[in-house]
Amino acid sequence: MGDARIRSEIDGAVAVLTLDRPEKLNALDEAMMAGIEAFVAATEADRAVRAAVITGAGEKAFSAGGDIAAWAGLDPVTFMRGWIRTGHRVFDRLARLRQPLVACLNGHAFGGGLELAATADLIVMEAHGRIGLPETGLAMVPGWSGTQRLVRRYGSRVVKRMALAGEMFGAEEALALGLVDKVVPKGEGLAAAKALAAAIAARGPVAVQVTKQLINAAEGEEEAAAIESVAGALVAFTHDLKEGAASFREKRPAQFEDR
């Protein structure tokens, strides 16, 4: 991945990405973001990978979000054009990964860490973890789609409780609110996430990937791309497309048959 703090491995048909900066609660800087983006590119290109897992190293945190030391000294224009846009680009690519993504919250997920977790299709959370959006307490706003993707996926009222009132939720409350999909004991998250990813990987890969894309479109995630890719795939099987390509090669009028 180019950064030792971003580790990846292939376990059967499952790609696993680990944020490996436990001494900083797996907080993200730009080099780590580049590593995540490289993981997405490699996973997309690997036809043998049918599902992916993202987790953090250590027992305390999945990720505490953006590393304050990485952005606190930036001027406003650089902060807006660089830091915020980079986060959006990387998280959007992760959310739109063609393979289903399972997040294992091995501990707390705060701010950008929760925004990162929200890119996953399913979330497994260990029982000792907490989640929240503490940015407004630092006079910041959630900047990596906390007011957008999180609202689409979880609803505005629960996001307002975290982002405006500063509420943090434990694992069981997060499960009850629909913020996570499964809660497991401490230390069992990665195994549970891998098992869930393996179950996904055992199903028809094309059907799974198209279904993910359609559900994402229903949520407002890459809606235009989903419509056009499914439509393009449908047309690719028609006689008319074969005839159109052949007539172009042979420099003759096409004889379409509407089939």
Stockholm file with secondary structure:
# STOCKHOLM 1.0

chainA/1-259         MGDARIRSEIDGAVAVLTLDRPEKLNALDEAMMAGIEAFVAATEADRAVRAAVITGAGEKAFSAGGDIAAWAGLDPVTFMRGWIRTGHRVFDRLARLRQPLVACLNGHAFGGGLELAATADLIVMEAHGRIGLPETGLAMVPGWSGTQRLVRRYGSRVVKRMALAGEMFGAEEALALGLVDKVVPKGEGLAAAKALAAAIAARGPVAVQVTKQLINAAEGEEEAAAIESVAGALVAFTHDLKEGAASFREKRPAQFEDR
#=GR chainA/1-259 SS CCSTTEEEEEETTEEEEEECCGGGTTCBCHHHHHHHHHHHHHHHHCTTCCEEEEEESSSSEEECCBCHHHHTTCCHHHIIIIIIHHHHHHHHHHHTCSSCEEEEECSEEETHHHHHHTTSSEEEEETTCEEECCGGGGTCCCCSSTTTHHHHHHCHHHHHHHHTTCCEEEHHHHHHTTSCSEEECTTCHHHHHHHHHHHHHTSCHHHHHHHHHHHHHHTTSSHHHHHHHHHHHHHHTSHHHHHHHHHHHHTSCCCCCCC
#=GC SS_cons         CCSTTEEEEEETTEEEEEECCGGGTTCBCHHHHHHHHHHHHHHHHCTTCCEEEEEESSSSEEECCBCHHHHTTCCHHHIIIIIIHHHHHHHHHHHTCSSCEEEEECSEEETHHHHHHTTSSEEEEETTCEEECCGGGGTCCCCSSTTTHHHHHHCHHHHHHHHTTCCEEEHHHHHHTTSCSEEECTTCHHHHHHHHHHHHHTSCHHHHHHHHHHHHHHTTSSHHHHHHHHHHHHHHTSHHHHHHHHHHHHTSCCCCCCC
//
